[in-house]
Amino acid sequence: MTRSRCRLCGSAATASVVDLGATPPCESFLAADQLDRPEPTYPLHLRVCTDCWLAQLPALITPEETFGEYAYFSSFSTSWVEHARTFVADSVRRLGLDAKEKDAFVVEVASNDGYLLKHLVERGIRCLGVEPSVNVGAAAREAGVPTLTEFLTPDTGAAVRAEHGPADLVVANNVYAHIPDVAGFTRGLRALVADDGWVSVEVQHLLTLIEENQYDTIYHEHFQYYTVASAIRALASGGLTLVDVELLPTHGGSIRLWARPDGAAGEPSRRVADVLAREKAAGLQELSGYTEFSARVAKVRRDLLRFLIEAAERGETVVGYGAPGKGNTLLNHCGIRPDLLPYTVDRNPYKHGRFTPGTRIPILPPEQIGADRPDYVLVLPWNLRDELVEQLSFVHEWGGRLVFPVPELSIVEATS
């Protein structure tokens, strides 16, 4: 079988990192009338290019298939909205975007339901969202956030620039992994940004993904997984230079990449060199850093299945909390069905009455947990652990406990 070439450097030299079998797309939640229909599944096999060290999945589904109508609304996560508010405040101060004489302009790519740009609207700073999903883009406009329903391409970027002028800041949070055409997307970012402007990209850090067993963040709409080293090459493909990096706790460990057009970049900060050194020490620029990951992933699966089976044999009830994309990777890889997890709940009304892809687990409103008083609540969006331990504090009232499957199985008391 012929493997596809690396989408960044074109090399045919790729090595297996972990093979999770075949699963449906993680956001393809099923309506009740779809349960008797076949579901397409696609291989979920992460490989790494041994020339440029970009970790990647084959582009088996298109962004158009995933994002035409999207089930994820950022505003349903309280901590994520606060993360966005803090970012906006810090960026306005760092870049002087509120200076009256500046007439600043900010563009966010993959702006979702306006969760971030609404903070700029409140400050009176001119902004525009570029969001491909029709339904979440409509929600943003209803909230007063100017939003263009388009995918970012070099042509889209040039058209926005021609109509609105160059952007002082272009924000691309949690989208750089979602685009198979890395170079084309990056050229789109460059088309948007002013020659002396800034681009801020947040993306999950491959270093923490591997160190913390975060394999459930591997799913089909994530086409690649970045280290700072591979991100430098990706940004360069579109004429951008990395000048600073921040390590963030979001999504279990992310990097915020600050880049500028090549002519305005200057020398990178010391933090860039420090993170590159950490990645090299972890072996992520050689195969040794990837070889044990698959075995640690298998242990997560065994531990979770053992817990669920033993709980069922004791007559104890376990239900889920959340229906995130990462949860569907976990449920499908572990083969968890309603006999072990009768339902999960989610704050997003869009998902109520639907079923998880592949595993067909019903998704109910959050109030169901209080009505049923289960012995355990399996928390699928483990990356929001602090927020959800507090949000689920009521579970302690009947002695219920919370279960977190990643990075390793842990059972904790819901705080009072």
C-alpha positions in Angstrom: 0.0 0.0 0.0 1.3 3.4 -0.9 1.3 5.9 2.0 0.6 9.6 1.4 3.5 11.9 1.6 4.0 14.4 4.5 1.7 17.3 3.9 4.3 19.9 5.0 7.6 18.8 3.4 6.5 16.1 0.9 8.7 13.4 2.4 7.6 9.7 2.1 9.5 8.9 5.3 6.8 8.4 8.0 6.7 6.2 11.1 3.7 4.9 13.1 3.0 6.6 16.4 -0.3 5.0 17.4 -3.0 3.1 15.5 -6.5 3.6 17.0 -8.3 1.5 14.5 -11.2 2.9 12.5 -13.8 5.3 13.9 -16.6 7.6 12.6 -15.8 11.4 12.5 -15.9 12.5 16.1 -18.5 15.3 15.7 -21.0 13.3 13.5 -23.6 12.9 16.3 -26.5 10.8 15.3 -30.2 11.7 15.4 -32.6 9.0 16.5 -33.8 8.3 12.9 -30.2 7.6 11.8 -29.6 4.7 14.2 -30.6 2.1 11.7 -28.4 3.5 9.0 -24.7 2.6 8.3 -22.0 4.8 9.6 -18.8 5.4 7.7 -15.6 4.9 9.6 -12.1 5.9 8.7 -8.7 4.8 9.9 -7.3 6.7 12.8 -3.6 6.1 12.5 -1.1 8.8 13.7 2.2 8.9 12.0 5.2 11.2 12.2 7.4 12.5 9.4 11.0 11.6 10.2 12.3 14.5 8.0 10.3 17.5 9.4 8.8 15.7 12.5 5.2 16.9 11.8 2.8 14.3 13.3 -0.2 13.8 11.1 -3.2 11.8 10.1 -4.1 11.0 6.5 -6.6 13.6 5.1 -9.5 11.1 4.7 -12.3 13.6 5.4 -12.5 17.2 4.2 -13.0 20.2 6.4 -16.1 20.9 4.3 -17.6 17.6 5.6 -16.8 18.5 9.2 -17.5 22.2 9.5 -20.5 22.8 7.2 -22.7 22.4 10.3 -20.8 22.0 13.5 -21.8 20.7 16.9 -19.2 22.5 19.0 -20.1 25.9 20.5 -17.2 27.5 22.4 -19.4 29.6 24.7 -20.7 26.6 26.5 -17.4 26.3 28.3 -17.1 28.9 31.1 -13.4 28.5 31.4 -12.8 28.8 27.7 -14.7 32.1 27.5 -12.6 33.4 30.4 -9.5 32.2 28.6 -10.5 34.2 25.6 -11.4 37.3 27.7 -7.9 37.2 29.3 -6.2 36.8 26.0 -8.0 39.8 24.5 -7.2 42.0 27.5 -3.5 40.9 27.4 -3.3 41.3 23.6 -4.9 44.8 23.6 -2.3 45.9 26.2 0.6 44.1 24.5 0.0 45.5 21.1 -1.6 48.8 22.0 -4.8 48.0 20.1 -6.9 50.4 22.1 -4.9 53.5 21.0 -7.4 56.0 19.6 -5.2 57.0 16.7 -4.6 53.4 15.7 -8.1 52.3 14.5 -7.0 48.8 15.1 -8.5 45.8 13.2 -8.5 42.2 14.5 -9.5 39.1 12.5 -10.1 35.8 14.1 -10.1 32.7 11.9 -12.4 29.9 13.0 -14.1 32.4 15.3 -16.9 29.9 16.2 -19.8 31.6 18.0 -18.0 34.8 18.7 -16.8 33.7 22.2 -13.5 35.7 21.8 -14.4 38.6 19.4 -17.3 39.7 21.6 -14.7 41.0 24.1 -13.3 43.2 21.3 -16.8 44.3 20.3 -17.3 45.4 23.9 -14.1 47.4 23.8 -15.2 49.1 20.6 -12.3 47.6 18.6 -13.0 46.8 15.0 -13.0 43.1 14.3 -14.2 40.3 12.0 -14.7 36.6 12.4 -14.0 34.2 9.6 -16.0 31.1 10.4 -16.8 28.2 8.0 -19.7 26.6 10.0 -23.0 28.1 9.0 -24.8 27.4 12.3 -22.2 28.7 14.7 -21.4 31.7 12.5 -25.1 32.6 12.6 -25.0 32.5 16.4 -22.0 34.9 16.4 -23.8 37.4 14.2 -26.9 37.2 16.4 -24.6 38.0 19.4 -23.4 41.2 17.5 -20.1 39.8 16.3 -19.4 40.6 12.6 -18.7 37.2 11.0 -17.9 36.0 7.4 -19.0 32.4 6.6 -16.0 31.2 4.7 -13.0 28.9 4.9 -9.7 30.7 5.1 -7.7 30.5 1.8 -5.1 32.9 0.4 -7.9 34.3 -1.8 -10.3 34.7 1.2 -7.5 36.5 3.1 -6.8 38.8 0.2 -10.5 39.6 -0.2 -10.9 40.4 3.5 -7.8 42.6 3.3 -9.0 44.4 0.3 -12.4 45.2 1.9 -11.4 45.9 5.5 -7.7 46.7 5.3 -4.8 44.7 6.8 -5.3 43.3 10.3 -3.1 44.4 13.2 -3.7 41.1 14.8 -4.9 37.8 13.3 -6.0 35.1 15.9 -6.2 31.4 15.0 -7.1 29.5 18.1 -7.5 25.7 17.8 -7.7 25.7 14.1 -4.1 25.2 12.9 -4.5 21.4 13.4 -7.9 21.3 11.5 -6.7 22.3 8.0 -5.0 19.7 5.8 -3.5 22.3 3.5 -1.1 23.8 6.0 0.8 26.0 3.6 -2.3 27.3 1.9 -3.9 28.2 5.2 -0.7 29.9 6.4 -0.6 31.9 3.3 -4.1 32.9 4.1 -3.0 34.2 7.5 -0.2 36.1 5.8 -2.7 37.7 3.4 -4.8 38.9 6.3 -2.1 40.4 8.5 -0.4 43.8 8.0 3.2 43.8 7.1 4.1 44.9 10.6 1.3 43.0 12.3 1.0 40.0 14.5 -0.4 36.5 14.2 -1.3 34.5 17.3 -1.9 30.7 16.9 -3.0 28.4 19.7 -2.7 24.7 19.1 -2.3 21.6 21.3 1.4 20.8 22.0 2.5 17.4 20.8 4.9 17.3 23.7 2.2 17.2 26.4 0.0 15.0 24.2 2.6 12.3 24.3 3.9 12.9 27.9 0.3 12.9 29.3 -1.2 10.1 27.2 -3.7 12.5 25.7 -4.5 10.2 22.8 -8.2 10.9 22.8 -7.4 14.3 21.2 -6.4 12.4 18.1 -9.4 12.5 15.8 -10.1 13.0 12.1 -10.7 16.7 12.1 -7.2 17.2 13.6 -5.0 16.6 10.6 -1.7 17.4 12.3 -0.1 17.8 15.8 2.6 20.3 16.4 5.8 20.8 18.3 7.3 24.2 18.2 10.0 22.8 15.9 7.4 21.6 13.3 5.3 24.8 13.8 8.3 26.9 12.8 8.5 25.1 9.5 4.7 25.3 9.0 4.6 29.1 9.6 7.6 29.6 7.3 5.7 27.9 4.5 3.4 31.0 4.4 6.0 33.7 5.0 5.6 34.0 8.8 8.4 33.8 11.4 7.9 32.6 15.0 9.1 35.3 17.4 7.6 34.1 20.8 5.9 31.1 22.3 3.8 30.7 25.5 3.0 27.4 27.2 -0.6 27.2 28.1 -2.6 24.7 30.3 -5.6 24.6 27.9 -6.6 21.3 26.2 -4.2 19.5 28.5 -1.2 21.6 27.3 -1.1 24.0 24.4 1.3 26.4 22.8 0.5 30.0 21.8 2.7 30.9 18.8 3.4 34.6 18.2 4.5 35.1 14.6 5.1 38.1 12.3 5.7 38.5 8.6 9.2 37.7 7.7 10.3 41.3 7.2 9.1 42.5 10.6 10.0 39.5 12.8 13.4 40.2 14.3 15.1 37.7 16.7 12.9 35.1 18.5 12.5 35.3 22.2 14.5 33.1 24.7 11.3 31.2 25.3 11.4 29.8 21.8 14.9 28.3 22.4 13.8 27.0 25.8 10.8 25.1 24.4 12.8 23.7 21.5 15.3 22.4 24.0 12.6 20.7 26.0 11.2 19.0 22.8 14.7 17.8 21.8 15.3 16.4 25.3 12.0 14.5 25.1 13.2 12.9 21.9 10.6 14.4 19.6 13.2 15.0 16.9 14.0 11.3 16.7 12.0 8.2 16.8 12.9 7.4 20.5 10.3 10.0 21.7 7.4 8.2 20.1 8.1 4.5 20.5 6.5 3.9 23.9 3.3 6.0 23.3 1.3 3.2 21.8 1.8 0.9 24.9 0.8 3.6 27.3 -2.4 4.2 25.2 -3.3 0.6 25.5 -3.0 0.8 29.3 -5.5 3.6 29.4 -7.9 1.5 27.5 -7.4 -1.6 29.8 -7.7 0.4 33.0 -10.9 2.2 31.9 -12.6 -1.0 30.7 -11.6 -2.9 33.9 -13.2 -0.1 36.0 -16.4 -0.1 34.0 -16.8 -3.9 34.0 -16.1 -4.2 37.7 -18.5 -1.4 38.5 -21.2 -3.2 36.5 -20.6 -6.5 38.2 -21.0 -4.8 41.6 -24.3 -3.3 40.5 -22.9 0.3 40.5 -24.0 2.9 38.0 -21.7 4.9 35.8 -22.9 7.7 33.5 -20.9 10.2 31.4 -20.5 13.9 31.6 -19.8 15.7 28.3 -19.9 14.7 24.7 -16.7 16.3 23.3 -14.9 15.1 20.2 -12.1 13.6 22.3 -14.7 11.6 24.2 -15.8 9.9 21.0 -12.2 8.8 20.3 -12.0 7.3 23.8 -15.4 5.6 23.6 -14.7 4.1 20.2 -11.2 3.0 21.0 -12.3 1.3 24.2 -15.4 -0.2 22.6 -17.7 1.3 25.3 -21.4 0.9 24.6 -24.6 1.7 26.6 -24.3 -1.6 28.6 -21.3 0.0 30.4 -22.3 3.7 30.0 -26.1 4.1 29.6 -25.9 7.8 28.7 -23.8 10.9 28.8 -25.0 14.5 29.4 -23.9 17.8 27.8 -24.7 21.5 28.3 -25.1 22.0 24.6 -28.8 21.7 23.6 -27.8 20.9 20.1 -26.6 17.5 21.2 -29.6 16.6 23.4 -31.6 13.6 22.0 -28.7 12.7 19.7 -26.3 9.7 20.1 -22.5 9.5 20.1 -21.0 8.4 16.8 -20.0 4.7 16.6 -20.9 3.9 20.2 -24.6 5.1 20.0 -24.7 6.3 23.6 -27.6 8.7 24.3 -26.8 12.3 25.1 -29.2 13.9 27.6 -29.4 17.3 29.4 -27.2 17.7 32.5 -30.2 17.6 34.9 -30.4 13.8 34.3 -27.4 13.2 36.6 -29.2 14.8 39.6 -32.3 12.9 38.9 -30.6 9.5 38.7 -27.9 10.0 41.4 -25.3 7.6 39.8 -22.4 6.1 41.8 -19.8 7.5 39.3 -19.7 10.2 36.7 -17.1 9.6 33.9 -15.8 13.0 32.8 -15.0 12.9 29.1 -13.7 16.5 28.7 -10.9 15.9 31.2 -9.1 19.0 30.0 -11.7 21.1 31.9 -11.0 19.2 35.1 -10.9 22.1 37.6 -14.0 23.7 36.1 -16.0 20.4 36.1 -15.0 19.3 39.6 -16.6 22.5 40.8 -19.5 22.3 38.4 -20.3 18.7 39.4 -19.9 19.4 43.2 -23.5 18.4 43.7 -22.6 14.8 43.0 -21.1 14.6 46.5 -24.5 15.0 48.0 -25.3 11.3 47.5 -21.7 10.0 47.8 -21.1 10.0 44.0 -17.6 10.2 42.7 -16.0 11.6 39.5 -13.8 9.4 37.2 -11.1 10.9 34.9 -9.7 8.5 32.3 -6.7 10.5 31.1 -3.7 10.8 31.6 -4.4 7.8 33.8 -7.5 6.5 35.5 -8.3 8.5 38.7 -11.4 8.5 40.9 -12.0 11.7 42.9 -14.6 12.9 45.3 -16.8 15.7 44.0 -15.9 18.7 46.1 -18.5 20.2 48.4 
